[in-house]
Amino acid sequence: MNGLTVCITARNAEGTIGASVRSALAALPASGRVLVRDDGSEDATAAVVGRIADRRLRILDDTSPQGIPASRNALLEQVETPYLAILDGDDRALPWRFRRQGQLLARGTDLVFSTVLIRKPPIPLLKPQLLPRLSSRAIALALLLENPLMHPTMTGRTSVVRALGGYRAVAAEDFDLYLRAITAGHRLLRDTVPTVLYLRHAGQTTIDPAWIRSKSDSTLVAEAFADLGRRELGFAPGWFAWRREGFPPGQAPADLHVQLGALLDAAASLRPPERRHLAGLAASFRAHAAR
């Protein structure tokens, strides 16, 4: 896959960033590039990257702490290739990643995602995600129930991410980007072939209680969710805050079952594995409402 830049933002990742960068370089063709931004690390993250000798690698000079969305946008501004890929500083690209995803993009997809292999030290085993392939239409409906996409697996058209304005300053900046991409009519795909070795550990931002609470506080994300609901279902589902707050008992929307029924009706034309996936998610919502 030619014309590709891998964007990596990292903070206090001295123990993992070296393997992450080297995995991206190994998976890229000779024409590929890797951009790294150190988001105000208090350890040797920048020094570890600086010791990697490869002409395709560049670390941004500005290492001030800006937060994840701003750091991702700083990388986006520096991309000069028609395609970009995301990789986090504690994950690793699998050798076939860009070859596989390049083939999918060549078929007209705008943003490609995949499943991952999960590693959770000190357990030595890798756990694959056993999830179905999702078409753009299936992703649109799934986004109303969950976040079905792993951001470190995203590879896509630079022009598409820029047309969306990049990442907004919200806690769930990746989820927000997907909502806006689908609503704008861009074509997304989740592949079943894993392309990333994904590290799950106690220091992750996405398991921090403060970050989890902040997900529900963004009016921008709520509006993007409502816009997608109106596009796909003709109405804005009423369960956004309830779901984002962890399904608190007694707070489910009064018409939850009617709204879920409408979503499943909208999924009638999808492939059977996609329909089963959405039906399982809807059943989970109903189970939470019954508590």
ROBA-102034 format. One record per residue (C-alpha): x negated, y, z negated; residue number from 0; residue in three letters. Coordinates in Angstrom, 1 decimal. Layout:
// ROBA-102034
> X,Y,Z,i,aa
> X,Y,Z,NUM,ALA
...
// end
This chain:
// ROBA-102034
> X,Y,Z,i,aa
> 0.0,0.0,0.0,0,MET
> -1.7,3.2,1.2,1,ASN
> -1.1,6.8,0.0,2,GLY
> -0.5,5.9,-3.6,3,LEU
> -1.5,7.7,-6.9,4,THR
> -1.0,6.0,-10.3,5,VAL
> -0.2,8.5,-13.0,6,CYS
> -1.1,7.6,-16.6,7,ILE
> -0.4,9.7,-19.7,8,THR
> -2.0,8.6,-22.9,9,ALA
> -2.3,9.8,-26.5,10,ARG
> -4.5,8.1,-29.1,11,ASN
> -4.9,5.1,-26.8,12,ALA
> -8.7,4.5,-27.1,13,GLU
> -8.1,0.7,-27.8,14,GLY
> -6.0,0.1,-24.7,15,THR
> -6.6,2.9,-22.1,16,ILE
> -9.7,1.3,-20.6,17,GLY
> -7.9,-1.9,-19.7,18,ALA
> -4.9,0.0,-18.4,19,SER
> -7.0,2.2,-16.0,20,VAL
> -9.1,-0.7,-14.9,21,ARG
> -6.0,-2.8,-14.1,22,SER
> -4.6,0.0,-12.0,23,ALA
> -7.8,0.4,-10.1,24,LEU
> -8.1,-3.4,-9.5,25,ALA
> -4.5,-3.5,-8.1,26,ALA
> -4.9,-0.5,-5.8,27,LEU
> -6.3,-0.5,-2.3,28,PRO
> -9.5,1.4,-1.6,29,ALA
> -7.4,4.5,-0.6,30,SER
> -5.5,4.5,-3.9,31,GLY
> -6.0,7.0,-6.7,32,ARG
> -5.6,7.1,-10.5,33,VAL
> -4.8,10.3,-12.4,34,LEU
> -5.0,10.3,-16.2,35,VAL
> -3.9,12.9,-18.6,36,ARG
> -5.0,12.8,-22.3,37,ASP
> -2.1,14.4,-24.2,38,ASP
> -4.0,15.8,-27.1,39,GLY
> -5.5,12.6,-28.4,40,SER
> -7.3,12.7,-31.8,41,GLU
> -9.5,9.7,-30.9,42,ASP
> -11.8,8.7,-28.1,43,ALA
> -9.2,8.2,-25.4,44,THR
> -10.8,10.7,-23.0,45,ALA
> -14.3,9.4,-23.6,46,ALA
> -13.2,5.8,-22.8,47,VAL
> -11.7,6.9,-19.5,48,VAL
> -14.8,9.1,-18.7,49,GLY
> -17.0,6.0,-18.9,50,ARG
> -15.2,4.3,-16.1,51,ILE
> -17.2,4.9,-12.9,52,ALA
> -14.8,4.9,-9.9,53,ASP
> -14.4,7.6,-7.3,54,ARG
> -10.7,7.0,-7.2,55,ARG
> -10.3,8.0,-10.8,56,LEU
> -9.7,11.5,-12.1,57,ARG
> -8.9,12.7,-15.6,58,ILE
> -7.2,16.1,-15.9,59,LEU
> -9.2,18.8,-17.7,60,ASP
> -6.3,20.0,-19.8,61,ASP
> -6.0,17.8,-22.9,62,THR
> -3.8,20.0,-25.0,63,SER
> -0.8,18.2,-26.7,64,PRO
> 2.3,18.9,-24.6,65,GLN
> 4.5,15.9,-25.2,66,GLY
> 5.4,13.2,-22.7,67,ILE
> 7.7,15.0,-20.3,68,PRO
> 5.3,18.0,-19.8,69,ALA
> 2.4,15.6,-19.6,70,SER
> 4.1,13.6,-16.8,71,ARG
> 4.9,16.8,-15.0,72,ASN
> 1.3,18.0,-15.2,73,ALA
> 0.3,14.7,-13.5,74,LEU
> 3.1,15.0,-10.9,75,LEU
> 1.8,18.5,-9.9,76,GLU
> -1.6,17.0,-9.0,77,GLN
> -0.3,14.1,-6.9,78,VAL
> -1.3,14.6,-3.2,79,GLU
> -0.1,11.3,-1.8,80,THR
> 3.4,10.3,-0.5,81,PRO
> 3.8,7.7,-3.2,82,TYR
> 3.3,7.6,-6.9,83,LEU
> 3.4,5.0,-9.6,84,ALA
> 3.8,5.2,-13.4,85,ILE
> 1.7,3.2,-15.9,86,LEU
> 1.4,3.8,-19.6,87,ASP
> -1.9,3.9,-21.4,88,GLY
> -1.2,0.7,-23.3,89,ASP
> 0.1,-1.4,-20.4,90,ASP
> -1.6,-3.1,-17.5,91,ARG
> -0.7,-3.4,-13.9,92,ALA
> -0.6,-6.9,-12.6,93,LEU
> -2.8,-7.6,-9.5,94,PRO
> 0.1,-7.9,-7.0,95,TRP
> 2.0,-4.9,-8.3,96,ARG
> 1.5,-2.4,-5.5,97,PHE
> 1.4,-4.9,-2.7,98,ARG
> 4.8,-6.2,-3.8,99,ARG
> 6.4,-2.8,-4.5,100,GLN
> 5.0,-1.3,-1.3,101,GLY
> 6.9,-4.0,0.7,102,GLN
> 10.1,-3.0,-1.1,103,LEU
> 9.6,0.7,-0.5,104,LEU
> 9.0,0.0,3.2,105,ALA
> 12.6,-1.3,3.4,106,ARG
> 14.0,2.2,2.6,107,GLY
> 14.1,2.2,-1.2,108,THR
> 13.2,5.4,-2.9,109,ASP
> 12.2,4.2,-6.4,110,LEU
> 11.3,0.6,-7.2,111,VAL
> 11.2,-1.0,-10.6,112,PHE
> 10.6,-4.5,-11.9,113,SER
> 10.7,-6.8,-14.8,114,THR
> 7.6,-7.1,-17.1,115,VAL
> 5.6,-9.7,-19.0,116,LEU
> 5.8,-8.7,-22.7,117,ILE
> 2.8,-9.2,-25.0,118,ARG
> 3.2,-8.6,-28.7,119,LYS
> -0.1,-9.0,-30.6,120,PRO
> -1.2,-11.0,-32.5,121,PRO
> 1.1,-13.6,-30.7,122,ILE
> -1.0,-15.0,-27.9,123,PRO
> 2.0,-15.9,-25.6,124,LEU
> 3.5,-13.7,-22.9,125,LEU
> 7.2,-13.4,-22.7,126,LYS
> 8.8,-12.8,-19.2,127,PRO
> 11.9,-10.8,-18.9,128,GLN
> 14.6,-13.0,-17.4,129,LEU
> 16.8,-10.4,-15.7,130,LEU
> 18.6,-10.4,-12.4,131,PRO
> 17.7,-8.3,-9.4,132,ARG
> 19.7,-5.1,-9.4,133,LEU
> 20.7,-3.2,-6.3,134,SER
> 21.1,0.6,-6.4,135,SER
> 24.9,0.3,-6.9,136,ARG
> 24.4,-2.2,-9.7,137,ALA
> 21.8,0.1,-11.3,138,ILE
> 24.3,3.0,-11.2,139,ALA
> 26.9,1.0,-13.1,140,LEU
> 24.3,-0.5,-15.5,141,ALA
> 23.0,3.0,-16.4,142,LEU
> 26.4,3.7,-17.9,143,LEU
> 25.9,0.8,-20.3,144,LEU
> 22.2,0.6,-20.9,145,GLU
> 18.8,1.7,-19.6,146,ASN
> 18.1,-1.3,-17.2,147,PRO
> 14.8,0.1,-15.9,148,LEU
> 11.2,-0.1,-17.4,149,MET
> 9.5,3.2,-16.6,150,HIS
> 5.9,1.9,-16.5,151,PRO
> 7.0,-0.3,-13.5,152,THR
> 8.3,2.6,-11.4,153,MET
> 6.7,3.2,-8.0,154,THR
> 8.3,5.5,-5.5,155,GLY
> 8.3,8.5,-3.2,156,ARG
> 6.6,11.6,-4.6,157,THR
> 9.1,13.8,-2.6,158,SER
> 12.0,12.2,-4.4,159,VAL
> 10.7,12.8,-8.0,160,VAL
> 9.8,16.4,-7.0,161,ARG
> 13.2,17.0,-5.4,162,ALA
> 14.7,16.1,-8.8,163,LEU
> 12.5,18.7,-10.5,164,GLY
> 10.4,16.1,-12.2,165,GLY
> 10.9,15.3,-15.9,166,TYR
> 13.1,17.4,-18.1,167,ARG
> 12.2,18.2,-21.8,168,ALA
> 14.4,15.6,-23.4,169,VAL
> 13.6,12.6,-25.6,170,ALA
> 14.7,10.0,-23.0,171,ALA
> 13.1,11.7,-20.0,172,GLU
> 12.9,8.5,-18.0,173,ASP
> 16.6,7.6,-18.5,174,PHE
> 17.5,11.2,-17.6,175,ASP
> 15.5,11.0,-14.4,176,LEU
> 17.3,7.8,-13.4,177,TYR
> 20.7,9.3,-14.0,178,LEU
> 19.9,12.3,-11.8,179,ARG
> 18.3,10.2,-9.1,180,ALA
> 21.3,7.9,-8.7,181,ILE
> 23.8,10.8,-8.8,182,THR
> 21.7,12.6,-6.1,183,ALA
> 22.2,9.6,-3.8,184,GLY
> 18.6,8.2,-4.0,185,HIS
> 18.2,4.4,-3.6,186,ARG
> 16.8,2.5,-6.6,187,LEU
> 16.0,-1.2,-6.9,188,LEU
> 15.0,-3.5,-9.8,189,ARG
> 13.0,-6.5,-8.6,190,ASP
> 12.7,-9.7,-10.5,191,THR
> 9.0,-10.2,-9.9,192,VAL
> 7.1,-8.8,-13.0,193,PRO
> 4.5,-6.2,-12.1,194,THR
> 3.3,-4.9,-15.5,195,VAL
> 1.9,-6.5,-18.7,196,LEU
> 3.9,-4.5,-21.3,197,TYR
> 2.5,-4.1,-24.8,198,LEU
> 5.0,-4.0,-27.6,199,ARG
> 3.6,-2.6,-30.8,200,HIS
> 4.5,-0.7,-34.0,201,ALA
> 3.0,2.6,-32.7,202,GLY
> 5.3,3.0,-29.7,203,GLN
> 7.3,6.3,-29.5,204,THR
> 10.4,4.4,-28.4,205,THR
> 10.8,2.6,-31.7,206,ILE
> 10.1,5.7,-33.9,207,ASP
> 13.4,6.4,-35.8,208,PRO
> 13.1,10.2,-35.2,209,ALA
> 12.8,9.6,-31.5,210,TRP
> 15.8,7.2,-31.5,211,ILE
> 17.9,9.8,-33.3,212,ARG
> 16.9,12.6,-30.9,213,SER
> 18.1,10.6,-27.9,214,LYS
> 21.7,11.5,-28.7,215,SER
> 20.9,15.2,-29.3,216,ASP
> 20.4,16.2,-25.7,217,SER
> 23.2,18.0,-23.9,218,THR
> 21.3,17.7,-20.7,219,LEU
> 21.3,13.9,-20.8,220,VAL
> 24.9,13.8,-21.8,221,ALA
> 25.8,15.9,-18.9,222,GLU
> 23.8,13.8,-16.5,223,ALA
> 25.5,10.7,-17.8,224,PHE
> 28.9,12.3,-17.4,225,ALA
> 28.0,13.3,-13.8,226,ASP
> 27.1,9.7,-12.9,227,LEU
> 30.3,8.4,-14.5,228,GLY
> 32.4,10.8,-12.5,229,ARG
> 30.5,9.8,-9.3,230,ARG
> 30.9,6.0,-9.9,231,GLU
> 34.2,5.7,-11.8,232,LEU
> 36.0,9.0,-11.3,233,GLY
> 35.7,9.9,-15.0,234,PHE
> 33.1,10.4,-17.7,235,ALA
> 32.9,7.4,-20.0,236,PRO
> 33.6,8.3,-23.6,237,GLY
> 31.1,6.0,-25.2,238,TRP
> 27.9,8.0,-24.6,239,PHE
> 27.3,9.3,-28.1,240,ALA
> 28.7,6.1,-29.7,241,TRP
> 26.2,3.9,-27.9,242,ARG
> 23.3,6.2,-28.3,243,ARG
> 23.9,6.4,-32.1,244,GLU
> 23.8,2.6,-32.4,245,GLY
> 27.5,1.7,-32.1,246,PHE
> 28.6,3.0,-35.6,247,PRO
> 31.6,1.1,-36.9,248,PRO
> 35.0,2.8,-36.4,249,GLY
> 33.7,5.3,-33.8,250,GLN
> 34.4,3.6,-30.5,251,ALA
> 36.5,5.5,-28.0,252,PRO
> 40.2,4.7,-28.4,253,ALA
> 40.4,3.7,-24.7,254,ASP
> 37.1,1.7,-24.6,255,LEU
> 38.7,-1.4,-23.2,256,HIS
> 40.4,0.5,-20.4,257,VAL
> 37.2,2.3,-19.4,258,GLN
> 35.2,-0.9,-19.5,259,LEU
> 37.8,-2.6,-17.3,260,GLY
> 37.5,0.2,-14.8,261,ALA
> 33.7,-0.2,-14.7,262,LEU
> 34.0,-4.0,-14.1,263,LEU
> 36.6,-3.3,-11.4,264,ASP
> 34.0,-1.0,-9.7,265,ALA
> 31.5,-3.9,-9.9,266,ALA
> 33.7,-6.3,-8.0,267,ALA
> 31.8,-6.1,-4.7,268,SER
> 28.4,-6.7,-6.3,269,LEU
> 26.5,-10.0,-6.2,270,ARG
> 27.6,-12.6,-8.8,271,PRO
> 24.4,-12.3,-10.9,272,PRO
> 24.9,-8.5,-11.0,273,GLU
> 28.5,-8.9,-12.0,274,ARG
> 27.6,-11.4,-14.7,275,ARG
> 25.0,-9.0,-16.1,276,HIS
> 27.4,-6.1,-16.3,277,LEU
> 30.1,-8.3,-17.8,278,ALA
> 27.7,-9.4,-20.5,279,GLY
> 27.0,-5.8,-21.4,280,LEU
> 30.7,-4.9,-21.5,281,ALA
> 31.3,-7.9,-23.8,282,ALA
> 28.6,-6.5,-26.1,283,SER
> 30.4,-3.2,-26.2,284,PHE
> 33.7,-4.9,-27.1,285,ARG
> 32.0,-6.9,-29.8,286,ALA
> 30.6,-3.8,-31.4,287,HIS
> 34.0,-2.1,-31.2,288,ALA
> 35.6,-5.0,-33.1,289,ALA
> 33.3,-4.7,-36.1,290,ARG
// end
